[in-house]
Amino acid sequence: MARSVRGRHEQQSLFTPGFGRRPHRVAGRASEIADLEASVLESPHHPNSTGLILGQRGFGKTVLLNEIEDIASSEGWMVLKVDASSPGVSQRVLAEAAKHPFAQEVLSESRSADATRTSRSVSRGVQLRWASISEQKSETRPGPSVRDTLEVLGSATDERDTGVLLTVDELHAGERDEMVRLAADLQLVVAREELPVAFVGAALPEVFYTMLRDPRLSFFRRCDQYEIGAVSDEEARLFFEQGVNDAGGSITAEARELLVRHAVGYPYKMQLLGHWAWRYADAPFREIDRDAADFAEAQASSIVRDRVHAHIWQNISHEERALVRAVAAHEGEAALWDVSDALPYSPESITDMLARLDAVGALGYDGKSHVRLGPLMDAEFVSDATAALRAMEQRGGAAAQSAASGQPRRSRCNKPMKQVPGRCIRPAGHSGRCRSK
């Protein structure tokens, strides 16, 4: 898109930094898109007509969800897309269905037919008592459910050789009871009735350590899992080249390689780097050079620290922070026994923490003997946080001394709950079970 700025015809950047915003090029996700396309469009005959996209913040879960939605829509499928970040998921599914003219027609016909059947049941009742019960049931019958809607739409689209795709973003943030109801509805429609209804959700990997520990949500655990991680250097290189060239700009080979190196395969940071390099260079009127790449790295790193690293740091427990600091002290990678020796925790406790920290992207654990800083935690950030604690300790603050030991006096336990979403609100180091309220 072009615009006029100070008398010049300026081509805007094609880089779109922002969580969930559609990129100019989807980098490094071709195999996942192909697999999702096959599983959705071949429903119900494909063995994996339900999928769950797993990835850390900024790795492109929503972008991938958008891609499969567009593919299904282009093939004539009815797409119902909602997110679970706030209550009312079922109502939003029904509202999405009501937007489609074809769905309005089909659902209207279904309700009319259902009303006719109810009327006939009453008129044919042998006893007045049966008629009274039938009338009462008709009057108190709740509105259409997600199951009813998907059954009707699935049958109608099957006659047109298409189907229905339901996508749910932010699945990890869903209200527990709502997710249980949705899982039950999908289980009946997708798995048992073999209708052309496909489901794809997107969630943070930590969902397996929180909500999906609930046995009532086994439907989501059985979905085919698509774990998306870092983008390769080659894909990142193509991302920067295409993003610059398609907007009419140019970039030196040195600047491009610097951007690739700074990105470390993190899609969100790739968007930030491209955006700030374009702005600093005043592209497309000037070439993106080394200075622009260095400036972009400073800006992008600052934003990632504030929006990603700090968010994760604030949402892990003090014991988990101590573990991250121990790994950072070994230059970001260490043998498990070296980290274990430096901490006053049992090997079992450390193993549990490693699994959780790996899920949120703070650490990377190979499941055996080595641990490293994860894709969403920066050694410089950990160093700065540690230095701030030491500075407070030197001033003699009791709160700082407690924080440095990993056991603050008045802080919360903050451990993730196993059966409900949220974290423990009891004081750190408490005895007995954790509780969220």
C-alpha positions, -999 to +999 in steps of 0.1 A: +000+000+000+014+034-009+009+067+007+021+103+003+044+116+030+060+150+028+053+152-009+068+118-016+050+086-027+060+062+001+055+025+000+046+012+034+065-017+050+051-052+045+064-063+079+036-065+104+049-067+140+021-078+163+008-110+179-016-127+155-012-102+127-010-117+092+025-117+078+034-109+042+051-144+040+044-173+063+079-185+069+088-221+077+053-236+081+048-252+047+047-288+060+023-279+088-001-261+064+000-291+040-008-316+068-036-294+082-051-289+048-052-326+042-067-335+076-094-308+074-105-312+038-106-350+039-128-351+070-144-373+081-123-399+063-089-386+074-077-402+106-067-368+120-097-345+113-090-328+146-058-308+153-041-288+180-015-262+171+010-258+199+036-230+201+050-203+223+039-166+221+049-150+189+056-183+170+026-180+147-002-201+161-029-176+151-012-171+117-013-208+110-049-210+121-058-182+097-041-200+069-061-232+073-093-211+077-086-194+044-079-227+026-111-243+039-131-212+030-117-212-006-128-248-010-164-239-001-163-250+035-182-232+062-157-218+087-166-209+123-138-192+141-138-182+177-113-176+206-115-188+241-098-159+258-131-148+274-162-166+286-190-174+262-173-197+236-205-216+228-225-184+222-198-171+199-199-204+179-236-200+174-232-163+165-206-172+139-229-198+124-257-172+122-235-150+101-235-174+071-266-170+048-265-208+040-264-216+077-293-192+084-314-210+058-304-245+070-309-238+107-342-220+101-355-251+082-342-274+110-360-254+137-392-253+116-391-291+111-384-296+148-414-275+158-436-295+134-424-327+150-432-314+184-467-303+174-474-337+159-463-354+191-487-334+211-517-339+188-512-376+186-509-381+224-532-408+236-536-392+270-540-356+280-512-361+305-488-370+277-499-339+258-493-317+288-458-331+293-450-326+256-462-290+257-442-283+288-410-298+273-416-277+242-420-245+262-389-251+284-365-265+257-333-245+257-319-228+226-298-247+200-265-261+213-231-263+196-237-300+190-272-294+174-258-267+152-228-287+140-249-318+134-273-298+112-246-279+093-225-310+089-254-329+073-263-300+051-227-293+039-222-331+033-249-329+007-228-302-011-196-322-008-181-297+016-180-294+054-177-273+085-144-262+101-145-250+137-114-232+150-107-221+186-078-198+193-063-193+228-076-227+239-054-226+270-073-196+283-108-212+281-131-215+311-130-251+323-167-259+323-171-243+288-143-264+274-157-296+289-190-289+272-174-281+239-152-312+241-183-334+247-201-318+217-171-322+194-166-358+206-202-367+195-202-348+162-167-354+150-158-388+163-191-407+165-214-394+138-187-392+110-200-359+097-177-336+076-169-315+106-133-307+114-117-290+144-084-271+148-074-254+181-044-233+190-028-232+225+003-226+244+022-258+252+016-253+289-020-262+284-009-299+289+003-290+324-029-270+333-063-274+317-057-306+298-049-325+330-086-327+334-097-362+323-129-347+309-109-329+283-093-360+268-108-351+234-083-322+231-054-344+242-062-369+215-061-342+187-033-345+163-006-321+176+014-296+155+042-282+175+057-251+158+091-239+168+119-218+155+122-209+118+153-220+099+179-195+088+171-202+052+134-195+057+142-163+077+165-152+048+137-156+023+113-138+047+135-107+048+143-107+011+108-111+000+094-086+025+118-059+014+118-066-024+080-069-027+076-035-012+101-020-037+131-017-013+165-032-013+188-046+014+225-054+015+236-090+020+254-080+052+223-064+066+202-094+056+225-118+074+226-097+105+188-097+106+188-134+102+213-139+130+195-115+153+161-131+147+172-165+161+143-181+142+116-162+163+088-151+140+076-122+161+111-108+164+115-113+126+086-090+120+100-064+145+134-065+129+121-060+094+098-032+105+125-012+123+151-017+097+127-004+070+119+026+091+155+035+100+167+032+064+138+053+051+131+025+027+124+022-002+142+054-009+174+042+008+189+007+010+187-012+043+223-014+054+243-026+085+234+006+105+197-001+099+201-037+109+219-027+142+193-002+150+165-027+143+182-052+167+183-027+195+146-018+191+134-054+185+153-067+215+139-040+238+104-048+227+108-085+231+123-081+266+093-059+277+065-080+260+078-115+262+107-121+286+093-099+313+058-115+310+073-150+314+095-140+343+066-125+362+045-156+357+070-183+369+075-191+406+105-179+426+119-215+426+116-216+388+134-182+386+163-196+406+165-225+382+166-202+352+193-181+369+214-212+375+212-221+338+220-185+328+251-185+351+265-214+330+264-192+298+229-204+289+236-241+288+246-266+314+246-303+324+216-311+346+238-322+375+257-289+376+224-270+379+211-295+405+241-291+427+237-253+428+201-255+440+185-266+473+158-286+456+153-324+451+160-339+417+122-347+414+113-311+421+138-299+395+125-323+369+090-310+375+101-274+372+121-282+340+090-296+323+070-265+332+097-241+322+102-259+289+065-256+282+065-218+287+097-213+267+119-202+295+142-232+294+149-260+269+153-295+284+163-325+263+147-348+289+180-364+297+211-346+309+213-311+295+193-279+299+196-245+282+178-211+281+146-214+261+136-195+230+117-169+250+143-162+277+173-140+272+206-143+291+210-105+292+175-102+307+182-128+334+215-110+342+198-077+346+171-091+368+198-108+389+218-076+392+187-057+403+182-082+431+218-080+442+216-042+442+186-043+465+204-069+487+234-046+491+210-019+504+200-042+531+164-047+521+149-077+537+126-082+507+156-084+484+174-109+506+143-131+505+140-128+467+177-137+462+172-169+483+142-179+461+119-178+492+104-143+497+087-138+530+054-124+517+053-136+481+028-161+467+036-197+459+026-190+423+029-227+413+005-237+384-026-256+395-031-291+382-068-293+380-079-257+374-065-228+354-044-204+374-017-205+401-015-210+438-023-179+459-009-194+492+024-180+506+056-194+492+069-225+511+034-233+525+026-268+537-003-289+523-021-285+490-019-255+467-052-236+461-062-209+436-089-193+457 
